[in-house]
């Protein structure tokens, strides 16, 4: 349902009065448990509430010292943190990304050269067309056994002391075994990226539509009905024919009519959330503490000690494990 910008009044709910002390105690217990769960979630959320701040090498040194030895500032990496898990409270996961170009050597020649049909025919069999020559047929395109990229770089637990192996965690296992088919055609890869962006934008708008968060910019009821009909028709077309049946300009135009939110700004903010600074930045900028930072007095000595040593200090690592707000 699409609402006008002024129709934001929430319906009043009648409060149900408990009939006896037992029901009253249950209401109090549910309210208390809800309050505790909200406070726990806010605590975990505030731990990773930073945007492109913090030295990734220092973070990784306290989380995974073995891989921190392999890190170099010229690698162009950054670390992202997210909340996930199968049960509450959530766990904090991290993943190492690179924003530098990567050359996948296997993707340049993805065929399985142990198969017979991948062999190229000799020039004598291809170009000679005499009457006594046997006409050779080129093998058809068979992608069986072709190379598939296995990133092996899933989301890993920040604190994995309670598990025997890293892959024992279901989130780490599912995100690490993901395979990606590499398309050799550069134009086709760009088209696939555009399709993914359009599908993500449609899914985002469809979710807002189902939750009643799409608000029309006009107050005219007739215009609102037209916009609502266009949105419902678009989502019905996507469900029946797929995202390819909708042009991207149609999605952008509907977003312009329905809401003041910008999907590109939302996506950019989401990518920067809980993300460290790039590794190639100057050390002065990566370790700089702002005067207005309320934790400056607490973190000053920690950073000063970390700059003067190459080994992870126990007090620094314990401090970061207990107060993850240092990774801002």
HUMORA-V109792 format. One record per residue. N is the residue number from 0. PSI is psi in degrees with one decimal (* if undefined). OMEGA is omega as a letter, one per 40 degrees, with the letter a starting at -180 (NA if undefined). Layout:
N:PSI:OMEGA ; N:PSI:OMEGA
This chain:
0:127.2:i ; 1:128.3:a ; 2:157.3:i ; 3:164.9:a ; 4:-27.0:a ; 5:-13.1:a ; 6:69.9:a ; 7:8.5:a ; 8:131.5:i ; 9:140.2:i ; 10:141.7:a ; 11:134.7:i ; 12:137.8:i ; 13:130.1:i ; 14:130.6:i ; 15:123.2:a ; 16:126.6:i ; 17:142.0:a ; 18:-26.1:a ; 19:179.2:a ; 20:-33.0:a ; 21:-45.9:i ; 22:-36.5:i ; 23:-39.9:i ; 24:-35.9:i ; 25:-39.5:i ; 26:-42.5:i ; 27:-41.3:i ; 28:-42.7:i ; 29:-41.2:i ; 30:-38.7:a ; 31:-43.2:i ; 32:-39.3:i ; 33:-40.9:i ; 34:-42.7:a ; 35:-43.3:i ; 36:-39.9:i ; 37:-41.5:i ; 38:-39.1:i ; 39:-43.0:i ; 40:-42.1:i ; 41:-35.8:i ; 42:-48.4:i ; 43:-36.9:i ; 44:-41.5:a ; 45:-23.0:i ; 46:-32.5:a ; 47:23.0:a ; 48:73.8:i ; 49:161.6:a ; 50:111.1:i ; 51:53.3:i ; 52:151.1:i ; 53:146.9:a ; 54:118.1:a ; 55:-32.2:i ; 56:-38.7:i ; 57:-39.1:i ; 58:-48.1:a ; 59:-27.8:i ; 60:-32.0:i ; 61:-17.5:i ; 62:-48.1:a ; 63:84.2:a ; 64:-30.8:a ; 65:-43.6:i ; 66:-21.6:i ; 67:-26.3:i ; 68:-25.8:a ; 69:-6.6:a ; 70:140.1:i ; 71:147.3:a ; 72:-29.8:a ; 73:-6.1:a ; 74:-21.9:i ; 75:56.3:a ; 76:162.0:i ; 77:156.6:a ; 78:136.4:i ; 79:147.0:i ; 80:142.0:i ; 81:158.3:i ; 82:131.7:i ; 83:175.5:i ; 84:162.2:a ; 85:-14.2:a ; 86:167.9:a ; 87:140.9:e ; 88:156.2:a ; 89:163.6:i ; 90:157.4:i ; 91:122.8:i ; 92:153.5:i ; 93:156.3:i ; 94:139.1:a ; 95:125.8:i ; 96:159.2:i ; 97:139.0:i ; 98:19.2:i ; 99:154.9:i ; 100:141.2:i ; 101:133.9:i ; 102:109.0:i ; 103:105.6:a ; 104:-36.8:a ; 105:-27.9:a ; 106:-21.2:i ; 107:-27.6:i ; 108:80.9:a ; 109:-1.1:a ; 110:158.4:i ; 111:100.6:a ; 112:1.6:i ; 113:-11.0:i ; 114:150.9:a ; 115:-38.7:a ; 116:-4.6:i ; 117:-8.0:i ; 118:138.1:i ; 119:138.1:i ; 120:150.8:i ; 121:155.3:a ; 122:-30.7:i ; 123:-35.3:a ; 124:-22.4:a ; 125:-44.2:a ; 126:-25.4:i ; 127:124.6:a ; 128:33.0:i ; 129:168.5:a ; 130:-32.1:a ; 131:0.6:a ; 132:145.8:i ; 133:126.8:i ; 134:116.7:a ; 135:141.9:i ; 136:133.3:i ; 137:139.1:i ; 138:144.8:i ; 139:166.4:a ; 140:114.0:a ; 141:116.7:a ; 142:13.8:i ; 143:129.7:i ; 144:7.9:i ; 145:161.9:a ; 146:135.1:i ; 147:132.1:a ; 148:126.4:i ; 149:106.5:a ; 150:-41.4:a ; 151:35.4:a ; 152:70.9:a ; 153:-174.6:i ; 154:126.6:a ; 155:152.7:a ; 156:139.5:i ; 157:-42.5:i ; 158:102.4:a ; 159:33.6:a ; 160:-22.8:a ; 161:1.2:i ; 162:150.6:a ; 163:-38.7:a ; 164:154.1:a ; 165:-36.3:a ; 166:0.6:i ; 167:-22.3:i ; 168:129.6:a ; 169:-36.4:i ; 170:-43.0:i ; 171:-40.3:a ; 172:-46.4:a ; 173:-36.1:a ; 174:-12.9:a ; 175:-24.4:a ; 176:9.9:a ; 177:128.6:i ; 178:143.7:a ; 179:126.6:i ; 180:124.4:a ; 181:124.5:i ; 182:126.1:a ; 183:-28.3:a ; 184:120.7:a ; 185:-39.0:i ; 186:-39.9:i ; 187:-36.7:i ; 188:-41.1:i ; 189:-39.5:i ; 190:-38.2:i ; 191:-38.3:i ; 192:-42.0:i ; 193:-37.3:i ; 194:-40.7:i ; 195:-40.0:i ; 196:-43.1:a ; 197:-41.0:i ; 198:-40.0:i ; 199:-37.8:i ; 200:-40.4:i ; 201:-42.4:i ; 202:-40.0:i ; 203:-43.9:i ; 204:-36.0:i ; 205:-37.7:i ; 206:-41.7:i ; 207:-35.4:i ; 208:-42.8:a ; 209:-31.2:i ; 210:1.5:i ; 211:27.9:a ; 212:-7.8:i ; 213:122.2:a ; 214:125.8:i ; 215:146.2:a ; 216:-7.7:a ; 217:159.5:i ; 218:-4.1:a ; 219:124.2:a ; 220:-37.3:a ; 221:-41.2:i ; 222:-38.1:i ; 223:-40.4:i ; 224:-39.1:i ; 225:-42.0:i ; 226:-41.3:i ; 227:-39.6:i ; 228:-38.6:i ; 229:-39.9:i ; 230:-44.8:i ; 231:-40.3:i ; 232:-37.5:i ; 233:-44.2:a ; 234:-34.5:i ; 235:-38.5:i ; 236:-39.4:i ; 237:-41.3:a ; 238:-33.5:a ; 239:-38.9:a ; 240:-10.1:i ; 241:166.4:a ; 242:-20.1:a ; 243:-20.9:a ; 244:-9.8:a ; 245:130.6:i ; 246:151.7:a ; 247:-32.2:i ; 248:-28.8:i ; 249:-39.8:i ; 250:-45.0:i ; 251:-39.1:a ; 252:-39.5:i ; 253:-37.2:i ; 254:-37.4:i ; 255:-32.6:a ; 256:-27.5:a ; 257:-33.3:a ; 258:157.0:i ; 259:-1.4:i ; 260:148.3:a ; 261:120.3:a ; 262:-38.3:a ; 263:-40.8:i ; 264:-38.6:i ; 265:-44.3:a ; 266:-38.8:i ; 267:-41.8:i ; 268:-36.3:i ; 269:-36.0:i ; 270:-28.5:a ; 271:-15.9:a ; 272:135.9:i ; 273:42.2:a ; 274:137.0:i ; 275:172.2:i ; 276:158.5:i ; 277:150.7:a ; 278:-22.0:a ; 279:0.3:i ; 280:156.6:i ; 281:149.0:a ; 282:-32.7:a ; 283:-37.4:i ; 284:-34.8:a ; 285:-29.1:a ; 286:12.3:a ; 287:136.5:i ; 288:131.5:a ; 289:151.0:i ; 290:-33.5:a ; 291:0.4:a ; 292:121.4:a ; 293:-16.1:a ; 294:12.7:a ; 295:-41.4:a ; 296:-29.9:a ; 297:-34.4:a ; 298:-10.9:a ; 299:-48.3:a ; 300:-33.5:a ; 301:-46.8:i ; 302:-36.2:a ; 303:-38.5:i ; 304:-36.3:a ; 305:-28.8:a ; 306:-25.3:a ; 307:8.8:a ; 308:153.5:i ; 309:-8.8:i ; 310:144.7:i ; 311:124.4:i ; 312:135.8:a ; 313:-40.1:a ; 314:-33.1:i ; 315:-45.4:a ; 316:-41.7:i ; 317:-37.5:i ; 318:-39.9:i ; 319:-35.5:i ; 320:-35.2:a ; 321:-22.6:i ; 322:82.5:a ; 323:-2.3:i ; 324:-10.4:i ; 325:-24.9:a ; 326:75.2:a ; 327:*:NA
